[in-house]
Amino acid sequence: MAKKIVVAGGNGFLGSRICKVAVGRGWDVTSISRSGEPTWSAVTSSSNAPPWSTSVKWQKADILKPETYKPMLSGADAVVHSMGILLEADYKGVITGKETPWSGLARAFSATKGGSQNPFERKEGEELQPQERDGQLTYELMNRDSAITLAQEANFHKVPSFVFISAAAGAPMLPKRYITTKRDAESTIASSLPKLRSIFIRPGFLYDSSRMFTLPIAFAGSAGNMVNSMIGGRLSWLGGAAVEKPLKPDLVAEAVIEAIENNTVKGVIGTSDIEALATKAWRRGML
């Protein structure tokens, strides 16, 4: 009987590739997202659904409403959270005139924002309640609280393994809260759910030819990483992800499934470990 994996955000740039690799490894794959099946032109170089996609159950569910996805966790062997946000939506208030540009910027780079109610004070299945006055999807809500809640629900259903797609570091152009909320999610899940084998994947910038705009960014990141390596990593504190080695999402996806299938793997998986796991998967495929 095939093992079952549930990928929250399985219709995204990285999530869809995790689904693809899992299908290729013989897993029973379920993706959960608000829209169901991907808009393929947004995640690949073609608008047509690839052949492997027919093997995935593309389910619609709301990550903030566990009751919509709880039934899908039953019998799962692994759950992946790949639904964080890179940018918050403060610009919408500025564009519509609800906020001034100054207040929008101040809100975007504020030291803290509301997430949801404390995930550990909610009942099983209880939905997350956004605490910002306009219901904004904040880093606290999406990068932290939704991940903690999904891990909780996986633990309730006795799922053995949980993968959180985190990040290698923040970046100068992003609010610091982007990375601190991800680190908060990692530490909370690890300390509060000890029976769950938690894996925290920390890739840098992801690039692919299906998203041409990512290529020059990746080129610059590779150059920054090379310089940073030559001077002993002394730019890491300043550049963050900007000097971290960029990776292809297909490679990260291979590493995710390889990590899940190796019961000795747990905790933080950085760039070098991601590459090592992907190489191990590639070598196995060549046998």
C-alpha positions as YAML, in Angstrom:
chain: A
units: angstrom
residues:
- id: 1
  name: MET
  ca: [0.00, 0.00, 0.00]
- id: 2
  name: ALA
  ca: [1.38, 3.40, -1.02]
- id: 3
  name: LYS
  ca: [2.39, 5.87, 1.67]
- id: 4
  name: LYS
  ca: [0.27, 9.03, 1.86]
- id: 5
  name: ILE
  ca: [1.57, 12.59, 1.79]
- id: 6
  name: VAL
  ca: [-0.44, 15.79, 2.16]
- id: 7
  name: VAL
  ca: [1.12, 18.98, 0.77]
- id: 8
  name: ALA
  ca: [-0.41, 22.24, 1.97]
- id: 9
  name: GLY
  ca: [0.29, 24.66, -0.84]
- id: 10
  name: GLY
  ca: [0.83, 21.84, -3.31]
- id: 11
  name: ASN
  ca: [-0.28, 24.01, -6.21]
- id: 12
  name: GLY
  ca: [2.56, 26.52, -5.71]
- id: 13
  name: PHE
  ca: [5.98, 27.02, -7.29]
- id: 14
  name: LEU
  ca: [7.76, 24.64, -4.88]
- id: 15
  name: GLY
  ca: [4.73, 22.71, -3.63]
- id: 16
  name: SER
  ca: [3.80, 21.45, -7.10]
- id: 17
  name: ARG
  ca: [7.30, 20.09, -7.55]
- id: 18
  name: ILE
  ca: [7.13, 18.33, -4.19]
- id: 19
  name: CYS
  ca: [3.94, 16.68, -5.42]
- id: 20
  name: LYS
  ca: [5.67, 15.70, -8.68]
- id: 21
  name: VAL
  ca: [8.62, 14.07, -6.90]
- id: 22
  name: ALA
  ca: [6.31, 12.27, -4.45]
- id: 23
  name: VAL
  ca: [4.26, 10.85, -7.34]
- id: 24
  name: GLY
  ca: [7.47, 9.64, -8.97]
- id: 25
  name: ARG
  ca: [8.44, 7.88, -5.73]
- id: 26
  name: GLY
  ca: [5.10, 6.05, -5.58]
- id: 27
  name: TRP
  ca: [3.38, 8.11, -2.88]
- id: 28
  name: ASP
  ca: [-0.36, 8.69, -2.65]
- id: 29
  name: VAL
  ca: [-0.35, 12.49, -3.00]
- id: 30
  name: THR
  ca: [-2.96, 15.03, -1.86]
- id: 31
  name: SER
  ca: [-2.53, 18.77, -2.36]
- id: 32
  name: ILE
  ca: [-4.59, 21.25, -0.37]
- id: 33
  name: SER
  ca: [-5.02, 24.90, -1.31]
- id: 34
  name: ARG
  ca: [-7.81, 27.42, -1.75]
- id: 35
  name: SER
  ca: [-7.92, 27.01, -5.53]
- id: 36
  name: GLY
  ca: [-7.27, 23.29, -5.97]
- id: 37
  name: GLU
  ca: [-5.30, 22.43, -9.12]
- id: 38
  name: PRO
  ca: [-2.55, 24.88, -10.10]
- id: 39
  name: THR
  ca: [-2.74, 27.43, -12.85]
- id: 40
  name: TRP
  ca: [0.02, 25.60, -14.67]
- id: 41
  name: SER
  ca: [1.36, 28.61, -16.55]
- id: 42
  name: ALA
  ca: [2.10, 30.19, -13.15]
- id: 43
  name: VAL
  ca: [4.27, 27.34, -11.89]
- id: 44
  name: THR
  ca: [5.70, 25.74, -15.06]
- id: 45
  name: SER
  ca: [6.70, 26.83, -18.55]
- id: 46
  name: SER
  ca: [3.51, 25.37, -20.03]
- id: 47
  name: SER
  ca: [-0.17, 26.10, -19.59]
- id: 48
  name: ASN
  ca: [-0.96, 22.41, -20.00]
- id: 49
  name: ALA
  ca: [-1.24, 20.04, -17.05]
- id: 50
  name: PRO
  ca: [1.72, 17.62, -16.99]
- id: 51
  name: PRO
  ca: [0.97, 13.86, -17.13]
- id: 52
  name: TRP
  ca: [1.96, 13.25, -13.49]
- id: 53
  name: SER
  ca: [-0.66, 15.73, -12.24]
- id: 54
  name: THR
  ca: [-3.48, 13.24, -12.82]
- id: 55
  name: SER
  ca: [-2.02, 11.17, -9.96]
- id: 56
  name: VAL
  ca: [-2.51, 14.01, -7.43]
- id: 57
  name: LYS
  ca: [-5.74, 14.70, -5.56]
- id: 58
  name: TRP
  ca: [-6.06, 18.49, -5.93]
- id: 59
  name: GLN
  ca: [-8.29, 19.35, -2.97]
- id: 60
  name: LYS
  ca: [-9.69, 22.76, -2.06]
- id: 61
  name: ALA
  ca: [-9.26, 23.76, 1.57]
- id: 62
  name: ASP
  ca: [-8.44, 26.82, 3.68]
- id: 63
  name: ILE
  ca: [-5.23, 26.61, 5.73]
- id: 64
  name: LEU
  ca: [-6.85, 28.93, 8.30]
- id: 65
  name: LYS
  ca: [-9.82, 26.58, 8.72]
- id: 66
  name: PRO
  ca: [-8.60, 23.15, 9.85]
- id: 67
  name: GLU
  ca: [-12.08, 21.63, 9.54]
- id: 68
  name: THR
  ca: [-11.71, 22.00, 5.76]
- id: 69
  name: TYR
  ca: [-8.58, 19.85, 5.61]
- id: 70
  name: LYS
  ca: [-8.74, 17.61, 8.70]
- id: 71
  name: PRO
  ca: [-10.34, 14.66, 6.84]
- id: 72
  name: MET
  ca: [-7.43, 14.63, 4.39]
- id: 73
  name: LEU
  ca: [-4.88, 14.11, 7.18]
- id: 74
  name: SER
  ca: [-6.38, 10.78, 8.17]
- id: 75
  name: GLY
  ca: [-3.92, 7.97, 7.47]
- id: 76
  name: ALA
  ca: [-1.20, 10.35, 6.24]
- id: 77
  name: ASP
  ca: [2.45, 9.39, 6.69]
- id: 78
  name: ALA
  ca: [3.76, 12.90, 6.09]
- id: 79
  name: VAL
  ca: [2.43, 16.46, 5.93]
- id: 80
  name: VAL
  ca: [4.21, 19.39, 4.28]
- id: 81
  name: HIS
  ca: [3.56, 23.09, 4.91]
- id: 82
  name: SER
  ca: [4.55, 25.11, 1.84]
- id: 83
  name: MET
  ca: [2.24, 28.11, 2.21]
- id: 84
  name: GLY
  ca: [4.28, 30.98, 3.62]
- id: 85
  name: ILE
  ca: [4.16, 34.47, 2.13]
- id: 86
  name: LEU
  ca: [7.08, 36.59, 0.93]
- id: 87
  name: LEU
  ca: [5.25, 39.92, 0.87]
- id: 88
  name: GLU
  ca: [2.33, 41.23, 2.89]
- id: 89
  name: ALA
  ca: [-0.51, 43.14, 1.24]
- id: 90
  name: ASP
  ca: [-0.11, 46.61, 2.76]
- id: 91
  name: TYR
  ca: [0.26, 48.10, -0.71]
- id: 92
  name: LYS
  ca: [-3.41, 47.38, -1.40]
- id: 93
  name: GLY
  ca: [-4.51, 49.84, 1.25]
- id: 94
  name: VAL
  ca: [-2.26, 52.51, -0.25]
- id: 95
  name: ILE
  ca: [-3.51, 51.89, -3.80]
- id: 96
  name: THR
  ca: [-7.17, 52.05, -2.78]
- id: 97
  name: GLY
  ca: [-6.63, 55.20, -0.74]
- id: 98
  name: LYS
  ca: [-7.45, 53.59, 2.59]
- id: 99
  name: GLU
  ca: [-3.93, 54.32, 3.83]
- id: 100
  name: THR
  ca: [-1.33, 56.98, 3.05]
- id: 101
  name: PRO
  ca: [1.96, 55.79, 1.53]
- id: 102
  name: TRP
  ca: [3.72, 56.67, 4.81]
- id: 103
  name: SER
  ca: [1.29, 54.73, 6.98]
- id: 104
  name: GLY
  ca: [1.42, 51.81, 4.56]
- id: 105
  name: LEU
  ca: [5.21, 51.68, 4.75]
- id: 106
  name: ALA
  ca: [5.15, 52.09, 8.52]
- id: 107
  name: ARG
  ca: [2.70, 49.22, 8.81]
- id: 108
  name: ALA
  ca: [4.66, 47.03, 6.43]
- id: 109
  name: PHE
  ca: [7.88, 47.44, 8.41]
- id: 110
  name: SER
  ca: [6.36, 47.55, 11.90]
- id: 111
  name: ALA
  ca: [8.10, 45.49, 14.56]
- id: 112
  name: THR
  ca: [5.09, 43.25, 15.08]
- id: 113
  name: LYS
  ca: [1.64, 42.55, 13.72]
- id: 114
  name: GLY
  ca: [-1.27, 40.41, 14.72]
- id: 115
  name: GLY
  ca: [-1.37, 36.78, 13.78]
- id: 116
  name: SER
  ca: [-4.21, 34.66, 15.10]
- id: 117
  name: GLN
  ca: [-5.32, 33.66, 18.55]
- id: 118
  name: ASN
  ca: [-2.72, 31.51, 20.34]
- id: 119
  name: PRO
  ca: [-2.77, 28.25, 18.33]
- id: 120
  name: PHE
  ca: [-2.21, 26.26, 21.53]
- id: 121
  name: GLU
  ca: [-5.31, 27.71, 23.15]
- id: 122
  name: ARG
  ca: [-7.66, 26.69, 20.34]
- id: 123
  name: LYS
  ca: [-9.59, 23.43, 20.22]
- id: 124
  name: GLU
  ca: [-8.87, 20.73, 17.66]
- id: 125
  name: GLY
  ca: [-10.31, 21.86, 14.34]
- id: 126
  name: GLU
  ca: [-10.98, 25.43, 15.50]
- id: 127
  name: GLU
  ca: [-10.23, 27.97, 12.77]
- id: 128
  name: LEU
  ca: [-7.62, 30.70, 13.07]
- id: 129
  name: GLN
  ca: [-8.94, 34.22, 13.57]
- id: 130
  name: PRO
  ca: [-6.81, 36.97, 11.94]
- id: 131
  name: GLN
  ca: [-6.08, 39.65, 14.53]
- id: 132
  name: GLU
  ca: [-5.33, 42.58, 12.19]
- id: 133
  name: ARG
  ca: [-8.23, 45.01, 11.90]
- id: 134
  name: ASP
  ca: [-8.71, 44.34, 8.19]
- id: 135
  name: GLY
  ca: [-8.05, 40.59, 8.33]
- id: 136
  name: GLN
  ca: [-4.71, 41.02, 6.56]
- id: 137
  name: LEU
  ca: [-2.65, 37.91, 5.88]
- id: 138
  name: THR
  ca: [0.43, 38.76, 7.89]
- id: 139
  name: TYR
  ca: [3.74, 36.97, 8.34]
- id: 140
  name: GLU
  ca: [2.59, 36.11, 11.86]
- id: 141
  name: LEU
  ca: [-0.56, 34.48, 10.52]
- id: 142
  name: MET
  ca: [0.77, 32.67, 7.45]
- id: 143
  name: ASN
  ca: [4.45, 31.99, 8.17]
- id: 144
  name: ARG
  ca: [3.99, 31.19, 11.85]
- id: 145
  name: ASP
  ca: [0.47, 30.41, 13.09]
- id: 146
  name: SER
  ca: [-0.79, 28.47, 10.06]
- id: 147
  name: ALA
  ca: [2.33, 26.26, 10.19]
- id: 148
  name: ILE
  ca: [2.02, 25.64, 13.92]
- id: 149
  name: THR
  ca: [-1.67, 24.80, 13.52]
- id: 150
  name: LEU
  ca: [-1.08, 22.40, 10.63]
- id: 151
  name: ALA
  ca: [1.62, 20.67, 12.70]
- id: 152
  name: GLN
  ca: [-0.81, 20.43, 15.61]
- id: 153
  name: GLU
  ca: [-3.51, 18.92, 13.43]
- id: 154
  name: ALA
  ca: [-1.00, 16.46, 11.96]
- id: 155
  name: ASN
  ca: [0.00, 15.50, 15.50]
- id: 156
  name: PHE
  ca: [-3.68, 15.04, 16.47]
- id: 157
  name: HIS
  ca: [-3.98, 12.58, 13.57]
- id: 158
  name: LYS
  ca: [-0.76, 10.79, 14.59]
- id: 159
  name: VAL
  ca: [1.05, 11.69, 11.38]
- id: 160
  name: PRO
  ca: [4.69, 10.59, 11.87]
- id: 161
  name: SER
  ca: [6.48, 13.30, 9.87]
- id: 162
  name: PHE
  ca: [5.97, 17.02, 9.33]
- id: 163
  name: VAL
  ca: [7.93, 19.25, 6.95]
- id: 164
  name: PHE
  ca: [7.95, 23.03, 7.21]
- id: 165
  name: ILE
  ca: [9.32, 24.96, 4.24]
- id: 166
  name: SER
  ca: [11.20, 27.71, 6.02]
- id: 167
  name: ALA
  ca: [13.95, 29.96, 4.61]
- id: 168
  name: ALA
  ca: [17.71, 30.26, 4.84]
- id: 169
  name: ALA
  ca: [17.59, 33.88, 5.98]
- id: 170
  name: GLY
  ca: [15.82, 37.17, 5.60]
- id: 171
  name: ALA
  ca: [16.84, 39.81, 3.07]
- id: 172
  name: PRO
  ca: [17.61, 43.54, 3.29]
- id: 173
  name: MET
  ca: [14.51, 44.47, 1.27]
- id: 174
  name: LEU
  ca: [12.12, 42.43, 3.43]
- id: 175
  name: PRO
  ca: [10.75, 43.25, 6.90]
- id: 176
  name: LYS
  ca: [12.68, 41.38, 9.59]
- id: 177
  name: ARG
  ca: [9.41, 39.73, 10.62]
- id: 178
  name: TYR
  ca: [9.51, 37.63, 7.44]
- id: 179
  name: ILE
  ca: [12.28, 35.47, 8.87]
- id: 180
  name: THR
  ca: [11.59, 35.85, 12.60]
- id: 181
  name: THR
  ca: [8.07, 34.42, 12.18]
- id: 182
  name: LYS
  ca: [9.49, 31.41, 10.37]
- id: 183
  name: ARG
  ca: [12.05, 30.87, 13.12]
- id: 184
  name: ASP
  ca: [9.29, 31.21, 15.72]
- id: 185
  name: ALA
  ca: [7.31, 28.49, 13.92]
- id: 186
  name: GLU
  ca: [10.33, 26.18, 13.86]
- id: 187
  name: SER
  ca: [11.15, 26.57, 17.55]
- id: 188
  name: THR
  ca: [7.53, 26.27, 18.67]
- id: 189
  name: ILE
  ca: [6.86, 23.14, 16.64]
- id: 190
  name: ALA
  ca: [10.11, 21.50, 17.75]
- id: 191
  name: SER
  ca: [9.61, 22.23, 21.45]
- id: 192
  name: SER
  ca: [5.84, 21.79, 21.77]
- id: 193
  name: LEU
  ca: [5.30, 18.72, 19.56]
- id: 194
  name: PRO
  ca: [8.20, 16.42, 20.49]
- id: 195
  name: LYS
  ca: [6.49, 13.24, 19.23]
- id: 196
  name: LEU
  ca: [6.29, 14.68, 15.71]
- id: 197
  name: ARG
  ca: [9.39, 14.16, 13.54]
- id: 198
  name: SER
  ca: [9.75, 17.72, 12.33]
- id: 199
  name: ILE
  ca: [11.95, 18.70, 9.38]
- id: 200
  name: PHE
  ca: [12.67, 22.36, 8.70]
- id: 201
  name: ILE
  ca: [13.82, 22.97, 5.13]
- id: 202
  name: ARG
  ca: [15.74, 26.24, 4.78]
- id: 203
  name: PRO
  ca: [16.41, 27.03, 1.10]
- id: 204
  name: GLY
  ca: [17.66, 30.32, -0.24]
- id: 205
  name: PHE
  ca: [16.20, 32.03, -3.31]
- id: 206
  name: LEU
  ca: [14.44, 29.63, -5.70]
- id: 207
  name: TYR
  ca: [14.83, 30.09, -9.45]
- id: 208
  name: ASP
  ca: [13.71, 28.33, -12.60]
- id: 209
  name: SER
  ca: [13.53, 29.09, -16.32]
- id: 210
  name: SER
  ca: [9.73, 28.85, -16.12]
- id: 211
  name: ARG
  ca: [9.95, 32.16, -14.22]
- id: 212
  name: MET
  ca: [12.38, 34.18, -16.28]
- id: 213
  name: PHE
  ca: [12.47, 37.07, -13.81]
- id: 214
  name: THR
  ca: [14.10, 34.76, -11.25]
- id: 215
  name: LEU
  ca: [17.18, 34.11, -13.42]
- id: 216
  name: PRO
  ca: [18.97, 37.47, -13.09]
- id: 217
  name: ILE
  ca: [18.18, 37.49, -9.35]
- id: 218
  name: ALA
  ca: [19.70, 34.02, -9.05]
- id: 219
  name: PHE
  ca: [22.75, 35.12, -11.05]
- id: 220
  name: ALA
  ca: [23.31, 38.04, -8.69]
- id: 221
  name: GLY
  ca: [22.74, 35.77, -5.69]
- id: 222
  name: SER
  ca: [25.28, 33.25, -6.97]
- id: 223
  name: ALA
  ca: [27.85, 36.02, -7.39]
- id: 224
  name: GLY
  ca: [27.11, 37.30, -3.88]
- id: 225
  name: ASN
  ca: [27.40, 33.79, -2.48]
- id: 226
  name: MET
  ca: [30.75, 33.29, -4.19]
- id: 227
  name: VAL
  ca: [32.14, 36.53, -2.79]
- id: 228
  name: ASN
  ca: [30.75, 35.75, 0.66]
- id: 229
  name: SER
  ca: [32.37, 32.30, 0.60]
- id: 230
  name: MET
  ca: [35.71, 33.80, -0.41]
- id: 231
  name: ILE
  ca: [35.73, 36.11, 2.63]
- id: 232
  name: GLY
  ca: [34.61, 33.49, 5.12]
- id: 233
  name: GLY
  ca: [30.89, 34.31, 5.27]
- id: 234
  name: ARG
  ca: [31.40, 37.79, 6.67]
- id: 235
  name: LEU
  ca: [28.58, 39.23, 4.54]
- id: 236
  name: SER
  ca: [25.93, 36.81, 5.83]
- id: 237
  name: TRP
  ca: [24.80, 39.08, 8.66]
- id: 238
  name: LEU
  ca: [24.21, 41.91, 6.20]
- id: 239
  name: GLY
  ca: [23.07, 40.19, 3.00]
- id: 240
  name: GLY
  ca: [21.07, 37.30, 4.45]
- id: 241
  name: ALA
  ca: [19.38, 35.35, 1.65]
- id: 242
  name: ALA
  ca: [20.96, 37.72, -0.90]
- id: 243
  name: VAL
  ca: [24.31, 35.96, -0.37]
- id: 244
  name: GLU
  ca: [22.88, 32.46, 0.14]
- id: 245
  name: LYS
  ca: [23.33, 30.04, -2.76]
- id: 246
  name: PRO
  ca: [20.18, 30.08, -4.96]
- id: 247
  name: LEU
  ca: [18.58, 26.69, -5.62]
- id: 248
  name: LYS
  ca: [16.25, 25.21, -8.19]
- id: 249
  name: PRO
  ca: [12.86, 24.18, -6.77]
- id: 250
  name: ASP
  ca: [13.17, 20.72, -8.35]
- id: 251
  name: LEU
  ca: [16.32, 20.10, -6.31]
- id: 252
  name: VAL
  ca: [14.62, 21.26, -3.10]
- id: 253
  name: ALA
  ca: [11.60, 19.06, -3.84]
- id: 254
  name: GLU
  ca: [13.88, 16.02, -4.25]
- id: 255
  name: ALA
  ca: [15.50, 16.84, -0.91]
- id: 256
  name: VAL
  ca: [12.11, 17.15, 0.82]
- id: 257
  name: ILE
  ca: [10.96, 13.68, -0.21]
- id: 258
  name: GLU
  ca: [14.38, 12.16, 0.45]
- id: 259
  name: ALA
  ca: [14.32, 13.65, 3.96]
- id: 260
  name: ILE
  ca: [10.86, 12.26, 4.65]
- id: 261
  name: GLU
  ca: [11.84, 8.79, 3.48]
- id: 262
  name: ASN
  ca: [14.95, 8.74, 5.69]
- id: 263
  name: ASN
  ca: [13.72, 8.32, 9.27]
- id: 264
  name: THR
  ca: [17.02, 9.57, 10.69]
- id: 265
  name: VAL
  ca: [16.57, 13.03, 9.19]
- id: 266
  name: LYS
  ca: [15.01, 15.69, 11.40]
- id: 267
  name: GLY
  ca: [15.49, 19.28, 12.50]
- id: 268
  name: VAL
  ca: [17.02, 22.07, 10.43]
- id: 269
  name: ILE
  ca: [18.11, 21.30, 6.86]
- id: 270
  name: GLY
  ca: [20.23, 24.09, 5.38]
- id: 271
  name: THR
  ca: [21.53, 24.62, 1.86]
- id: 272
  name: SER
  ca: [24.40, 22.10, 1.97]
- id: 273
  name: ASP
  ca: [22.15, 19.43, 3.51]
- id: 274
  name: ILE
  ca: [19.46, 20.13, 0.90]
- id: 275
  name: GLU
  ca: [22.01, 19.59, -1.86]
- id: 276
  name: ALA
  ca: [23.34, 16.42, -0.20]
- id: 277
  name: LEU
  ca: [19.84, 14.93, 0.14]
- id: 278
  name: ALA
  ca: [19.01, 15.77, -3.48]
- id: 279
  name: THR
  ca: [22.26, 14.19, -4.65]
- id: 280
  name: LYS
  ca: [21.46, 11.05, -2.67]
- id: 281
  name: ALA
  ca: [18.03, 10.90, -4.32]
- id: 282
  name: TRP
  ca: [19.58, 11.40, -7.77]
- id: 283
  name: ARG
  ca: [22.10, 8.59, -7.19]
- id: 284
  name: ARG
  ca: [19.34, 6.25, -6.08]
- id: 285
  name: GLY
  ca: [17.41, 7.06, -9.24]
- id: 286
  name: MET
  ca: [20.43, 6.14, -11.37]
- id: 287
  name: LEU
  ca: [20.66, 2.64, -9.89]
...
